[in-house]
């Protein structure tokens, strides 16, 4: 250490007590090498990566709390009513134009991308929302951006419990004008769009579910609820 040491290190004398000269002084000496400091700049405080384009939508967190997502993207395409002619196929192999899947009830779609973690994080939340509206006057379904095999593999038992659609070419996603996934989309019986919430922003999903509850004359689910993930911006719908 050269000049950084406050005392000079001397050679050890063989087989003697206190063989290191001035050992007591060295033990109590305080120098730059004796004080350990945390490496604040080496690791991120939060392991969850947030895309740069979404940082302006994150409100600073207070101690003991998580960041709150206020806007996933500053500017994004606005979701639109889908074309009633675009083909929509269920994982069971039945394919019809989108309009033919609309019944006397609104269609509630949870649109997910099986190739991203962000869509997998929201599955339990969607299951809870779907179970809440299962007995109401609406039809709930998953829409995954992969083929039927990939959809059933990604959803697991959810593909048996709920209607599931496969959209490998993302034709339906494009028709809906979605920019970010996962997304919650509600289409009225006449094909018009009640609303869409893109990314996982609990406040937006809650507001949309409240609109659905009013439309279906049903109770409102609690969003967010225990076990739901923290808000996050999602991933591009069309990559």
C-alpha positions as CSV (number, residue, x, y, z in Angstrom):
1,X,0.0,0.0,0.0
2,X,3.0,2.2,0.2
3,X,2.3,5.7,1.5
4,X,-1.4,4.9,2.2
5,X,-0.5,3.0,5.3
6,X,-0.2,5.0,8.5
7,X,2.3,2.6,10.0
8,X,5.2,0.8,8.5
9,X,4.9,-3.0,8.1
10,X,7.9,-4.8,9.4
11,X,9.2,-8.3,8.8
12,X,7.9,-11.0,11.0
13,X,10.3,-12.3,13.6
14,X,10.3,-16.1,13.8
15,X,8.7,-17.9,16.8
16,X,8.0,-14.9,19.1
17,X,4.9,-13.5,20.7
18,X,3.7,-10.3,19.1
19,X,6.0,-11.1,16.1
20,X,4.5,-8.3,14.0
21,X,6.1,-5.1,15.3
22,X,3.7,-2.5,16.4
23,X,0.9,-5.1,16.1
24,X,-1.4,-3.3,18.5
25,X,-1.0,0.0,16.5
26,X,-1.7,-1.8,13.2
27,X,-4.8,-3.5,14.7
28,X,-6.3,-0.2,15.7
29,X,-5.1,1.9,12.8
30,X,-7.8,3.2,10.5
31,X,-6.9,3.7,6.9
32,X,-8.6,3.7,3.5
33,X,-8.3,0.0,3.3
34,X,-9.9,-0.7,6.7
35,X,-13.3,0.7,6.1
36,X,-15.7,-1.3,4.0
37,X,-18.2,0.6,1.9
38,X,-21.3,-0.7,0.0
39,X,-20.9,-0.8,-3.7
40,X,-23.9,1.4,-4.5
41,X,-23.2,1.7,-8.2
42,X,-22.6,-1.9,-9.0
43,X,-26.2,-3.4,-8.8
44,X,-29.5,-1.9,-9.6
45,X,-31.7,-1.3,-6.6
46,X,-34.6,-2.9,-8.4
47,X,-34.0,-6.0,-10.5
48,X,-37.0,-5.3,-12.6
49,X,-35.9,-3.5,-15.8
50,X,-38.1,-0.7,-17.0
51,X,-37.7,0.4,-20.6
52,X,-36.4,3.9,-21.1
53,X,-39.5,5.0,-23.0
54,X,-41.6,4.1,-19.9
55,X,-39.5,5.8,-17.2
56,X,-41.4,9.0,-17.5
57,X,-44.6,7.1,-16.6
58,X,-43.1,5.9,-13.3
59,X,-43.8,8.0,-10.2
60,X,-40.9,7.9,-7.7
61,X,-41.5,5.5,-4.9
62,X,-41.5,6.4,-1.2
63,X,-39.5,4.2,1.2
64,X,-41.0,0.8,1.6
65,X,-43.3,1.2,-1.5
66,X,-43.0,0.2,-5.1
67,X,-42.9,2.6,-8.1
68,X,-46.3,3.5,-9.4
69,X,-46.9,3.4,-13.1
70,X,-48.9,6.4,-14.2
71,X,-48.6,6.0,-17.9
72,X,-47.0,3.1,-19.8
73,X,-46.2,5.1,-22.9
74,X,-46.3,8.8,-23.5
75,X,-47.8,8.3,-26.9
76,X,-49.4,5.1,-28.3
77,X,-51.9,4.0,-30.9
78,X,-55.4,4.2,-29.7
79,X,-57.3,0.9,-29.6
80,X,-60.1,0.6,-32.0
81,X,-63.1,-1.6,-32.7
82,X,-61.9,-4.7,-34.5
83,X,-63.0,-5.6,-38.0
84,X,-65.9,-8.0,-37.8
85,X,-64.4,-9.9,-40.8
86,X,-61.0,-10.7,-39.4
87,X,-60.7,-14.4,-38.7
88,X,-60.6,-15.5,-35.1
89,X,-59.8,-19.2,-34.3
90,X,-60.3,-21.0,-31.0
91,X,-57.7,-23.5,-29.7
92,X,-60.2,-26.2,-30.5
93,X,-59.9,-25.5,-34.2
94,X,-63.1,-23.6,-34.8
95,X,-62.5,-20.5,-36.9
96,X,-65.0,-17.8,-37.6
97,X,-65.0,-14.1,-38.5
98,X,-64.7,-12.0,-35.4
99,X,-68.3,-10.8,-35.7
100,X,-69.6,-14.3,-35.5
101,X,-68.1,-14.7,-32.1
102,X,-70.1,-11.8,-30.8
103,X,-73.3,-13.0,-29.1
104,X,-76.0,-11.1,-27.1
105,X,-73.3,-10.5,-24.5
106,X,-70.1,-8.3,-24.7
107,X,-66.8,-10.1,-25.4
108,X,-64.1,-9.6,-22.8
109,X,-60.6,-10.4,-24.2
110,X,-57.4,-10.8,-22.2
111,X,-54.7,-10.4,-24.9
112,X,-51.4,-12.0,-24.0
113,X,-48.0,-12.6,-25.6
114,X,-46.7,-16.1,-24.6
115,X,-43.2,-15.1,-25.5
116,X,-42.9,-12.5,-22.7
117,X,-42.7,-12.6,-19.0
118,X,-45.0,-9.6,-18.7
119,X,-47.9,-11.6,-20.0
120,X,-47.3,-14.6,-17.8
121,X,-47.2,-12.4,-14.7
122,X,-50.8,-11.3,-15.3
123,X,-52.5,-14.7,-15.8
124,X,-53.6,-15.2,-12.2
125,X,-55.1,-11.7,-12.1
126,X,-57.0,-12.3,-15.3
127,X,-58.2,-15.6,-14.0
128,X,-59.6,-13.8,-10.9
129,X,-61.3,-11.2,-13.1
130,X,-62.8,-13.8,-15.4
131,X,-64.1,-15.9,-12.5
132,X,-65.7,-12.7,-11.1
133,X,-67.6,-12.1,-14.3
134,X,-68.2,-15.8,-15.2
135,X,-71.8,-15.7,-14.2
136,X,-72.6,-12.3,-15.6
137,X,-74.0,-11.3,-19.0
138,X,-70.6,-11.3,-20.8
139,X,-68.3,-13.8,-22.5
140,X,-64.7,-13.9,-21.3
141,X,-61.8,-15.3,-23.3
142,X,-58.0,-15.3,-23.7
143,X,-56.4,-14.3,-27.0
144,X,-52.7,-15.4,-27.3
145,X,-50.4,-14.3,-30.1
146,X,-49.3,-17.8,-31.0
147,X,-50.8,-20.9,-32.6
148,X,-53.2,-23.2,-30.8
149,X,-50.5,-25.5,-29.5
150,X,-48.5,-22.6,-28.1
151,X,-51.7,-21.1,-26.6
152,X,-52.7,-24.2,-24.7
153,X,-49.1,-24.8,-23.5
154,X,-48.9,-21.2,-22.2
155,X,-52.3,-21.1,-20.6
156,X,-52.3,-24.6,-19.2
157,X,-55.5,-25.4,-17.3
158,X,-56.8,-21.9,-18.1
159,X,-57.3,-23.0,-21.7
160,X,-59.8,-25.7,-20.4
161,X,-61.5,-23.4,-17.9
162,X,-62.1,-20.5,-20.3
163,X,-62.5,-19.9,-24.0
164,X,-59.2,-19.3,-25.7
165,X,-58.2,-18.0,-29.1
166,X,-55.0,-18.2,-31.0
167,X,-53.7,-15.3,-33.1
168,X,-50.4,-16.4,-34.5
169,X,-50.2,-13.7,-37.2
170,X,-51.5,-11.0,-34.8
171,X,-54.2,-10.1,-37.2
172,X,-56.7,-9.6,-34.5
173,X,-54.3,-7.6,-32.4
174,X,-53.6,-5.4,-35.4
175,X,-57.3,-5.0,-36.1
176,X,-57.8,-3.9,-32.5
177,X,-55.0,-1.3,-32.8
178,X,-53.2,-2.5,-29.7
179,X,-49.7,-1.2,-29.0
180,X,-48.9,-2.9,-25.7
181,X,-49.5,-6.3,-24.2
182,X,-50.9,-7.7,-22.0
183,X,-54.2,-5.9,-22.6
184,X,-57.8,-6.1,-21.5
185,X,-60.3,-5.4,-24.3
186,X,-64.0,-5.3,-24.1
187,X,-66.1,-5.4,-27.3
188,X,-69.8,-4.8,-27.2
189,X,-72.4,-7.0,-28.8
190,X,-72.6,-4.7,-31.9
191,X,-68.9,-4.8,-32.5
192,X,-68.1,-1.4,-31.0
193,X,-65.3,-1.0,-28.5
194,X,-66.3,-0.4,-24.9
195,X,-62.6,0.2,-23.9
196,X,-59.1,-1.2,-23.7
197,X,-56.4,-1.2,-21.0
198,X,-52.9,-1.8,-22.3
199,X,-50.0,-2.9,-20.1
200,X,-50.7,-3.7,-16.5
201,X,-51.9,-0.4,-15.0
202,X,-54.3,-1.4,-12.2
203,X,-56.1,1.9,-12.2
204,X,-56.9,1.5,-15.9
205,X,-58.0,-2.1,-15.6
206,X,-60.2,-1.2,-12.6
207,X,-61.9,1.6,-14.5
208,X,-62.5,-0.6,-17.5
209,X,-63.9,-3.4,-15.3
210,X,-66.2,-0.9,-13.6
211,X,-67.5,0.1,-17.0
212,X,-68.1,-3.6,-17.7
213,X,-69.8,-4.1,-14.4
214,X,-72.2,-1.3,-15.1
215,X,-72.9,-2.6,-18.6
216,X,-73.6,-6.1,-17.3
217,X,-75.3,-5.0,-14.2
218,X,-72.8,-6.8,-12.1
219,X,-70.6,-6.2,-9.1
220,X,-67.1,-4.7,-9.5
221,X,-64.0,-6.8,-8.9
222,X,-61.3,-5.5,-6.5
223,X,-58.3,-4.3,-8.6
224,X,-55.6,-4.5,-7.6
225,X,-55.9,-7.3,-5.1
226,X,-53.6,-9.3,-2.9
227,X,-51.2,-11.3,-5.1
228,X,-51.5,-9.0,-8.1
229,X,-48.1,-7.8,-9.5
230,X,-46.9,-4.2,-9.3
231,X,-47.7,-2.0,-12.2
232,X,-45.5,-2.5,-15.3
233,X,-45.6,-1.1,-18.9
234,X,-45.8,-4.3,-20.9
235,X,-44.2,-5.1,-24.2
236,X,-44.9,-4.0,-27.8
237,X,-47.9,-5.8,-29.3
238,X,-46.4,-5.8,-32.8
239,X,-42.7,-6.5,-32.7
